[in-house]
Amino acid sequence: MTPVIEQLQSLNRILVELARRQPFHGANFEEILQDILWTSARSLNVARVSLWFYSGDRQQIQCVQLFQQSPPGFTAGMRLTASDYPRYFAALQEERTITAHDAWHDPRTREFRKTYLEPLGITSLLDVPIWVEGSMIGILCHEHIGSPRQWTVAEEQFAASLADLVSLVVESRDRHRALRALEESEARLATFFQATSEAVVIHEQGTILDVNAATERLFGYTASELVGQSVLLLTHPESRSLILERIQQPIDIPFEALARTKSGEALIVEVQGKSILYRGRWARVVGIRDITQRKTAEQNVQLAAQRQQLLAEIALRIRQTLELPEILNTTVVEVRRYLLSDRVFIVSFDPRTEEIQVVAAAMAPQWHTNLEALLQNVHYRSRLLTTPATLSCEREMLDPHLRQVYAAHHIQSCLLIPIQHQPQGPCFLLGVHQCDRPREWQPYERAFLEQLATQVAIALQQAELYQQLAALNANLEQQVAERTEQLQQKMRELEELNHLKDVFLHAVSHDLRTPVLGTLMVINHLLQNNTSDTIPVPRSTLTCIQHSQQRQLHLIETLLHIHVDQQPSLSLAIAPTSLATLVKAIVAELQPLLQKNKATVKLDIPPTLPLVPVDPMQLRRVYENLITNALKHNRPGLTITLTAEVQGDMAYCTVQDNGVGIGSDQRSRLFDLYYRGRESHHRTGIGLGLYLCRQIITAHGGEIGVEDNHPQGATFWFRIPIARPT
């Protein structure tokens, strides 16, 4: 799952948890707002979140709550005036959300830079208006401190949803204020009615003896019509048993009951009685207070809370999926279940192609109809596509053509709700049909569907974003596959080149062996047949040539051996050898090369050093390679120091020079096959010498390495056993 999808789902979970956590009815208004601000700051990781409300003339906004994370706490009181910040106030009226990624330069917010943004270090703003009953009452502001921030679509949607929650809180607060005012008013009226105007009925065992004027006004009867009648005349049938019980067993505790007026209207009343001595006999005086409005308000508040809870649950089910068909199908099923309607459907219309189609539908079995045919009707199609806002279509309000269409499809009442999805591309419309009877759509039903349409629009945007990411992932997978195929092709080409290199080395080795063997045969013949000193070439010269040719032949054979065998190994002729004697002889043979390079060799190998079990010929090659390697990579005038000492059961030998040294990036690869170093591209050789040195020392049971003594040069070292390995 991509990070963007994870962020969308994470913020949705936080939003649903916040909606479930806060009871928007009967809760402390300030605590709910502080919880919303705290949750917003932590979820979006911003330094400050504040809530601003407009003044009465809408020329000022005042901060009523400000939460800042460092130091944590809540403050309030700051004011901003439209005359000081005209562009910002204009942008609030024109745009739903002000997303200022770079607030210092954004034309809507840069007028705050000197007085507000720079002093507080604020670089990015995300301001979301708060709407209540179609009017913007304030702003929920998110302030980011630090480097400018690129707000994501998920963060904008989350902030907008939080602003909607604030709207719900404000509406709930207003309803509670109205309810409290109503209750206080009823309390005052109750006191007043007890004295003069409350409906008062005096009865004896249920027979009315007297009533006051307030009773006449409440029930619509005259006093003469009520006196002598039973109190059941004022009682609703549902409460008759309760009233009869109270007549037989009077109590002074107030209770609620249903009353009925002369016109048949049902009233919810609060009844409280007291026994008195009336005209010389005991009777009950009963105060009757109409509490219908209060009860209706309480029921409305409760229903509103239930609707909000239901909306949150439906929105959660809709937004739990990122598949477009499932979102649409869930929407129509939930709407039909909530409204108990006969048909619910969603149509999609593409303005570019003028194509319209049903994308989801839920219908009662007895009211199935061909919605596609309905959409093709010119009159109904025109009504659908010209619906800018929620529209209720009643049959008596329709023109004759639409009336015929509605009759053909059994449409008694309909409701159309646009889903504001995106400014370009396909748009969606939610339609509801009532087929069994005419229906008057209630304001709360329209408001519920409009709020649900907003949630559906957000879910559609999320689904489209998910589809785009899925397409991008598929494209990336294809690119990776293509790149993998290219790399595999390159590997095949490299394998072919490696094979050609092997063929080349075998050919070169074969061609070099022939002249070397020929030269060696001639020299051997001269040395065998001429024992005097009258040979045209001095014997010492021929001996050097012989040794050189032998070493060259051995090098070529070793090269062939390396390329034939995947795991190179050497055959050793072990013999007890004096290192001092062997090294002295090697230096003597290399004197012409040392003189040519004006090099000096210092020997520090004690003659008393124990003998070492080695192959003298192979160890000679190690010393020759290390000495010639030092001469090749340094300027003339080099000083080479050869040392050896005993360390435990090993002989520790070094070849040290005072040249330019070896870089740290080259030391780890010096002993690799064919490695020649960055500075050796102009020199002869194929990078075999140091590799052979490691092979020889390893075959003897030892180890070899190099140390950089920069700027004094380099030191090659190796260890070989003194005693023969077991």
Secondary structure, DSSP 8 states (H G I E B T S, - for coil): --HHHHHHHHHHHHHHHHHHHS-SSSS-HHHHHHHHHHHHHHHHT-SEEEEEEE-TTSSEEEEEEEEEETTEEEE---EEETTT-HHHHHHHHH-S-EEESSTTT-TTTGGGIIIIIHHHTEEEEEEEEEEETTEEEEEEEEEEESS-----HHHHHHHHHHHHHHHHHHHHHHHHHHHHHHHHHHHHHHHHIIIIISEEEEEETTEEEEE-HHHHHHHS--HHHHTTSBGGGGB-GGGHHHHHHHHHS--SS-EEEEEE-TT--EEEEEEEEEEEEETTEEEEEEEEEE-HHHHHHHHHHHHHHHHHHHHHHHHHHHHT---HHHHHHHHHHHHHHHHT-SEEEEEEEETTTTEEEEEEEEE-GGG---HHHHHHSHHHHHHHHT--S-EEEEGGGS-HHHHHHHHHTT-SEEEEEEE---SSS-EEEEEEEE-SS-----HHHHHHHHHHHHHHHHHHHHHHHHHHHHHHHHHHHHHHHHHHHHHHHHHHHHHHHHHHHHHHHHHHHHHHHHHHHHHHHHHHHHHHH--SS--SS-HHHHHHHHHHHHHHHHHHHHHHHHHH-SS-------EEE-HHHHHHHHHHHTHHHHHHTT-EEEEE--TTS--EEE-HHHHHHHHHHHHHHHHHTS-SS-EEEEEEEEETTEEEEEEEE-SS---HHHHTTTTSTT---GGGTTS-S-S-HHHHHHHHHHHTT-EEEEEE-TTS-EEEEEEEESS---
